[in-house]
Structure formats: C-alpha cells, structure tokens
Amino acid sequence: MDEKLTLMAVHAHPDDEVISTGGILARYADEGVRTVLVTCTNGEQGDGPGGVKPGEAGHDAEAVRALRLEELRESATHLGISHVELLGYQDSGMVGWAANEAPDSFANVSFEQAVGRLVELMERYRPQVVVTYDENGGYGHPDHIQAHRIAVAATEASGIPRKLYYTAVPRERTAELFAYLRSIGAGPEDVELPDDFGVPEEQITAVVDVSSQVERKRKALEAHASQGDSIFLLRMPAEAQHQVFAQEAFIRHINHVPAAGDREDDLFDGLR
C-alpha cells in the first residue's frame, strides 16, 4: 500500500472503538486520513438480548458474537472508518469470569502469534500513528491488557509506526463531570470514582478537539445498543454528553518524530 497518512486503532471488543477514539477516527477520516480499526475479539462475553449475562440461562455466545459484529459494522459506518480488521479471538470476559480460563480466549492465546498477525496488518497499512490502551487496559480488563501488549510489541517489532499513543481519561475533568451530574440529579448515584481513577492532567500529552464529531459518536454508540453498560452515556443531559464526547485525550508512549510538540492537539503533529 502507499504511504498515505494512516491511523490504526487497536481495540479489544466491538464498541470499544467509540468512547475513547470514535472522534479521532471520524475526524481524521474526514481529513482524508486512512483509518484502520483492529478489533481483537468478537465480544461473545457481552450481553445477550434483554441484557442476559454470560452464564445466565438464555445467553447464546454465538448469537451475541453475530449481533455484536453487526453492530460494529454499523458503528464503523457512522465513524467513516476506512478498514475494519477482525482478529477473531474469543472474548475473555471480565476479571474472574469463567471465560478467563478458556485456552482460546484472547488473554490466553499465543502472544507471538497475535503479535505476528498485528505486525502483518501494520506492514499492509503502514500506519504512522497507532492508538491503544495503557498498561492496565484502561480499567483492568484482560482483553484490553492483551490488546495493549500486542500493540506495543507489534509497534516495536515492525518498526513502522512513528508514534504510539495510549487512550486516557482525564481525572480532574471526569471528577467534575460526576459532581455536576449528581448536582442536577442525573447520577449515577451508585457509582463512586476511586481517587486514582483516570490520568492526572499533567500526564496527558495530547487532547484532540472532536466536538464536530459528537453526533457521529452518539450514533456509533447507539449502534451498540445490545450492550446496556454503554447506555448511561446516552441518557445524560445534552450538556454533559457533549462534555464527554467533545474531546479525546492521549498519552504519547513512543515517538520517532522530532518535530512533534510536547502538548499536541493533533496526533499527526510533525507528520504533515
């Protein structure tokens, strides 16, 4: 493939692409950047129809897989993603779930094989910028941690990406948002943020304005309607929803672009 500007986002499950990177995927697609979404698992451990959880009567993993992949295709259409690549691994489920022990779950598959497959995609698309989760996968999910591990390893092994970023949740801004929601009675009353939730402002190296993409992010999230955990964001007041969706924050982990600034508003800073 040619060397056109390319962004690759490496995510664990269908729906992960929206909240932390949906805005940049849509914005850069609009700017003519080739956008590549790599989704590592099929999401079999997600909710079934009616919110049925894995292990409960009526949960059909294959049906959930088919539904979630269809939702992913719709989400990608809303975000204008150029290419969706499915690694097809089995969802490992949340920490402590029975699926954690399955040998073919993403968290347990051959690390070298998974890295090799991602290297092949990097060689095909030659992304200058790669985005994935931090070392803890954002919140400790085994598949997010594995996605982080293979993205870092493939970046280093291929030598192709010029920059690698971790998604970040700004700690102070998130605390302010929760305080505001509670002040207007919009909850969630049953959720307490740990003091160390998110990333301190001083650690964030890039904040990208995606305010013009808020409506597309909302539609992409709506496309994943089967996953009830995401619906809360769509029920927030419009002002709070805009606050959540209008900016996306990142920590730059690898940089081979001397011209890139220390505090960026464009992940392609120094590349164009």
C-alpha positions as CSV (number, residue, x, y, z in Angstrom):
1,M,0.0,0.0,0.0
2,D,1.0,3.6,-0.4
3,E,2.4,5.8,2.3
4,K,-0.6,8.0,2.8
5,L,-1.3,9.2,6.3
6,T,-2.9,6.3,8.3
7,L,-4.2,6.0,11.8
8,M,-4.6,2.5,13.3
9,A,-6.7,2.0,16.5
10,V,-6.2,-1.4,18.3
11,H,-9.2,-2.3,20.4
12,A,-10.4,-5.3,22.4
13,H,-14.1,-5.6,21.7
14,P,-16.9,-4.3,19.4
15,D,-18.0,-1.0,21.0
16,D,-14.6,-0.1,22.5
17,E,-13.8,2.0,19.4
18,V,-16.4,4.7,20.2
19,I,-15.8,6.4,23.5
20,S,-12.1,7.0,23.5
21,T,-11.3,7.0,19.8
22,G,-14.6,7.5,17.9
23,G,-14.0,11.2,17.5
24,I,-10.4,10.9,16.1
25,L,-11.4,8.1,13.8
26,A,-14.3,10.3,12.4
27,R,-12.2,13.5,12.3
28,Y,-9.2,12.0,10.6
29,A,-11.4,10.1,8.1
30,D,-13.0,13.5,7.2
31,E,-9.5,14.9,6.7
32,G,-8.6,12.2,4.2
33,V,-6.5,10.1,6.6
34,R,-6.9,6.3,6.1
35,T,-8.4,4.9,9.4
36,V,-7.9,1.3,10.3
37,L,-9.7,-0.3,13.3
38,V,-8.3,-3.6,14.6
39,T,-10.8,-5.3,16.8
40,C,-9.2,-8.3,18.6
41,T,-12.2,-10.2,19.9
42,N,-15.8,-11.0,18.8
43,G,-17.4,-9.9,22.0
44,E,-19.0,-13.2,22.9
45,Q,-19.0,-12.3,26.6
46,G,-21.2,-9.3,26.1
47,D,-24.9,-9.0,27.0
48,G,-27.4,-11.1,25.1
49,P,-30.9,-9.9,24.1
50,G,-32.7,-8.5,27.2
51,G,-29.4,-7.9,29.0
52,V,-28.8,-11.6,29.6
53,K,-25.3,-12.1,31.0
54,P,-22.8,-14.8,30.3
55,G,-23.6,-17.9,32.5
56,E,-27.2,-17.0,32.8
57,A,-29.9,-19.1,31.1
58,G,-30.5,-18.0,27.6
59,H,-27.1,-16.5,26.9
60,D,-26.0,-17.7,23.4
61,A,-22.4,-16.8,22.8
62,E,-22.6,-17.4,19.1
63,A,-25.7,-15.2,18.7
64,V,-24.1,-12.5,20.8
65,R,-21.0,-12.7,18.5
66,A,-23.0,-12.3,15.4
67,L,-25.0,-9.4,16.8
68,R,-22.0,-7.5,18.1
69,L,-20.1,-7.8,14.9
70,E,-23.1,-6.5,13.0
71,E,-23.3,-3.6,15.5
72,L,-19.6,-3.0,14.9
73,R,-20.1,-2.7,11.2
74,E,-22.8,-0.1,11.7
75,S,-20.7,1.8,14.2
76,A,-17.8,1.9,11.7
77,T,-20.1,3.3,9.0
78,H,-21.1,6.2,11.3
79,L,-17.5,6.9,12.1
80,G,-16.4,6.7,8.5
81,I,-13.7,4.1,9.3
82,S,-11.9,3.0,6.1
83,H,-10.9,-0.5,7.1
84,V,-12.2,-2.8,9.9
85,E,-9.9,-5.8,10.6
86,L,-11.1,-8.6,12.9
87,L,-8.5,-10.8,14.6
88,G,-11.5,-13.0,15.6
89,Y,-10.3,-14.1,19.0
90,Q,-12.7,-15.3,21.7
91,D,-13.8,-12.7,24.3
92,S,-12.1,-13.5,27.7
93,G,-14.8,-11.8,29.8
94,M,-14.2,-9.6,32.8
95,V,-11.7,-10.5,35.5
96,G,-12.8,-13.5,37.5
97,W,-15.3,-14.8,34.8
98,A,-15.1,-18.5,33.8
99,A,-14.1,-17.4,30.2
100,N,-10.8,-16.3,31.7
101,E,-9.7,-19.9,31.8
102,A,-10.6,-20.9,28.3
103,P,-7.4,-21.7,26.3
104,D,-8.8,-20.0,23.2
105,S,-9.7,-16.8,24.9
106,F,-7.8,-13.8,23.7
107,A,-5.9,-13.4,27.0
108,N,-4.6,-17.0,26.7
109,V,-3.7,-17.3,23.0
110,S,-0.2,-17.4,21.7
111,F,1.2,-14.0,22.3
112,E,3.7,-14.4,19.5
113,Q,1.0,-15.4,17.0
114,A,-1.2,-12.5,18.0
115,V,1.7,-10.1,17.7
116,G,2.6,-11.6,14.3
117,R,-0.9,-11.1,13.0
118,L,-0.8,-7.4,14.0
119,V,2.6,-6.9,12.5
120,E,1.2,-8.2,9.2
121,L,-1.6,-5.6,9.4
122,M,1.0,-2.8,10.2
123,E,3.0,-4.0,7.2
124,R,-0.1,-3.9,5.0
125,Y,-1.4,-0.5,6.1
126,R,1.8,1.2,7.3
127,P,0.2,3.4,10.0
128,Q,2.2,6.4,11.1
129,V,0.1,6.6,14.3
130,V,-1.2,3.8,16.4
131,V,-3.6,4.2,19.4
132,T,-4.4,1.6,22.0
133,Y,-4.9,1.3,25.8
134,D,-2.4,1.8,28.6
135,E,-0.7,-1.0,30.6
136,N,-3.8,-1.6,32.7
137,G,-6.1,-1.7,29.7
138,G,-7.8,1.4,31.0
139,Y,-9.6,-0.5,33.8
140,G,-8.0,-3.9,34.1
141,H,-10.0,-6.0,31.5
142,P,-7.9,-9.0,30.4
143,D,-8.6,-8.4,26.8
144,H,-7.7,-4.7,27.0
145,I,-4.4,-5.5,28.6
146,Q,-3.7,-8.1,25.9
147,A,-4.6,-5.6,23.2
148,H,-2.1,-3.2,24.8
149,R,0.6,-5.8,24.9
150,I,0.3,-6.9,21.3
151,A,0.0,-3.3,20.0
152,V,3.2,-2.2,21.8
153,A,5.1,-5.4,20.7
154,A,3.9,-5.1,17.1
155,T,4.9,-1.4,17.0
156,E,8.3,-2.2,18.2
157,A,8.8,-5.4,16.1
158,S,7.6,-3.8,12.9
159,G,9.4,-0.5,13.3
160,I,6.7,1.1,11.1
161,P,4.6,3.4,13.4
162,R,6.2,6.7,14.1
163,K,4.0,7.3,17.1
164,L,2.1,5.1,19.6
165,Y,-0.5,6.7,21.9
166,Y,-2.4,5.4,24.9
167,T,-6.0,6.5,25.4
168,A,-6.5,8.5,28.6
169,V,-9.4,9.5,30.8
170,P,-8.6,12.9,32.4
171,R,-9.0,12.5,36.1
172,E,-10.0,16.1,37.0
173,R,-12.4,16.5,34.2
174,T,-14.1,13.2,35.0
175,A,-14.5,14.1,38.7
176,E,-16.0,17.4,37.7
177,L,-18.5,15.7,35.3
178,F,-19.7,13.3,38.0
179,A,-20.1,16.1,40.5
180,Y,-22.1,18.1,38.0
181,L,-24.3,15.1,37.2
182,R,-25.1,14.5,40.8
183,S,-25.8,18.1,41.4
184,I,-28.6,18.0,38.9
185,G,-29.9,14.6,40.0
186,A,-28.6,12.8,36.9
187,G,-26.5,10.3,38.9
188,P,-25.1,7.7,38.7
189,E,-25.7,7.7,42.5
190,D,-24.4,4.1,42.8
191,V,-21.0,4.7,41.3
192,E,-18.1,6.1,43.3
193,L,-15.0,7.1,41.4
194,P,-11.8,5.9,43.1
195,D,-9.4,8.7,44.0
196,D,-6.9,7.3,41.4
197,F,-9.4,6.9,38.6
198,G,-8.2,8.3,35.3
199,V,-5.0,10.1,34.5
200,P,-3.7,13.4,36.1
201,E,-3.8,16.3,33.7
202,E,0.0,16.7,33.7
203,Q,0.5,13.2,32.3
204,I,-1.7,13.8,29.2
205,T,0.3,14.8,26.2
206,A,-2.4,15.2,23.5
207,V,-6.0,16.5,23.6
208,V,-7.8,16.4,20.3
209,D,-10.9,18.5,19.7
210,V,-13.6,16.3,18.2
211,S,-16.6,18.5,19.1
212,S,-17.7,18.5,15.4
213,Q,-18.0,14.7,15.6
214,V,-20.2,14.5,18.8
215,E,-23.3,13.5,16.8
216,R,-21.5,10.8,14.9
217,K,-20.0,9.4,18.2
218,R,-23.5,9.3,19.6
219,K,-24.9,7.4,16.6
220,A,-22.0,5.0,16.7
221,L,-22.6,4.3,20.4
222,E,-26.3,3.8,19.7
223,A,-25.3,1.2,17.1
224,H,-24.0,-0.9,20.1
225,A,-27.5,-0.9,21.7
226,S,-27.2,-4.5,22.9
227,Q,-24.6,-3.5,25.4
228,G,-26.5,-1.9,28.3
229,D,-23.4,-0.7,30.1
230,S,-22.9,2.0,27.5
231,I,-26.5,3.3,27.5
232,F,-25.9,5.6,30.5
233,L,-23.8,7.9,28.4
234,L,-26.7,8.3,26.0
235,R,-29.1,9.2,28.8
236,M,-27.0,12.0,30.2
237,P,-28.2,15.6,29.7
238,A,-27.0,17.1,26.4
239,E,-24.5,19.4,28.0
240,A,-22.8,16.6,29.9
241,Q,-22.9,14.3,26.9
242,H,-21.2,17.0,24.8
243,Q,-18.5,17.4,27.5
244,V,-17.8,13.7,27.4
245,F,-17.7,13.3,23.7
246,A,-16.1,16.6,22.5
247,Q,-12.5,15.9,23.4
248,E,-10.3,12.8,23.4
249,A,-7.1,12.6,25.4
250,F,-4.0,10.6,24.9
251,I,-0.5,9.8,26.4
252,R,2.2,9.5,23.8
253,H,4.3,6.5,24.6
254,I,6.5,6.1,21.5
255,N,7.7,9.0,19.3
256,H,10.1,9.0,16.4
257,V,9.0,12.4,15.1
258,P,11.4,15.1,16.4
259,A,9.1,17.9,15.2
260,A,6.2,16.7,17.4
261,G,5.3,19.1,20.2
262,D,5.2,18.2,23.9
263,R,1.5,19.1,24.2
264,E,-0.3,18.2,21.0
265,D,-3.8,18.9,19.6
266,D,-3.2,16.7,16.5
267,L,-1.9,13.1,16.7
268,F,-0.2,13.7,13.3
269,D,1.7,16.7,14.7
270,G,5.1,16.7,12.9
271,L,3.9,14.3,10.2
272,R,2.2,16.7,7.9
